[in-house]
Amino acid sequence: MTNEIYDDVVLERVLAEKFGLHTDIGQVIARRINVGGGAYATLFLTTKKQFYCYIDGAARLVLGDVKKLTSRIGIKPEAFFPPKGRPNYFDEIGREKFKEVFPGRKDVSESDLVFYRTLAPYSPALIQVSEVKNGTIYCADTDAVRGWRPAVKFAYRRIKTS
C-alpha cells in the first residue's frame, strides 16, 4: 500500500516536470501493465474524474507507436500531451522530418505533415482518454492468441460539456 502511494506521488511529479500537468491522482485503474517492447502503461483517474494513460519504459517510442498502443490497449485518445514548454512539439518535429525528405519544398501544408508528425519521439507519453472501448483495458501477452489479453474491466466515457 505504501509503495503504491509513493508511486502515485512520483507519477504526479513526473507529470508536472515532463508535461506541465499539475494534478492529483485519485484512483489508479491499471498500474504498469505491459504494452510490449519494454513499455509499460499506467492508467489513472484524477480527483476531477479525468482519465489519463501514462506510457513509459525502456522502449524508444514515437507518436505513431503510441497511437497504435492506445488502440491495442482499448482506449480512445482525446489528446496527446506534448513535452512541457513545447506546445507545437509534434508540428516542429514533423516539419523537420519533412524537410529531411523534401529539402527543396518551400510550401508545406498541414496535410503534408500528417504522417511526419507521427515520427516525433514520444517517450514518456501522456494521453488524455475519452473512452474505454468495450469496457476492457488490455495488456500485452505473448501467450495470448492475438498477443493481447484483458487486464482490467473498466467503463469510462467522457461527456463533453460546454
C-alpha angles and dihedrals in degrees: 000000000000091000090053092052089048090049090051092052091048090049091050089053093047091051091051094046100041102032106017091239110143106193142135120240110232102178133000110219098184124007120209098332115182112254095175139266096050095307125125131195130211116194118196146164120228123223086261090057096250114146121224138177119209116194121192141146144108093304119105102230131186127201091263091056091049091050090052092047092052089054093049092046088056102247133120112224121225099182138003110215115225120217116285114279095016108086092166095045097127092047092048093051091042091055092048092050091046091051090051090057098037106027095167099052114107103175108064117178129198091251089057091058099049094096097035092056088063089062093065113118107250115177120156096033131194120197129183107219123220098183145000108228115231091351094276132110114205134208131199116268122173091202094056120097095245096026094255131084133184112272104173137005108225131151118209136154123167114226111209116225128190 
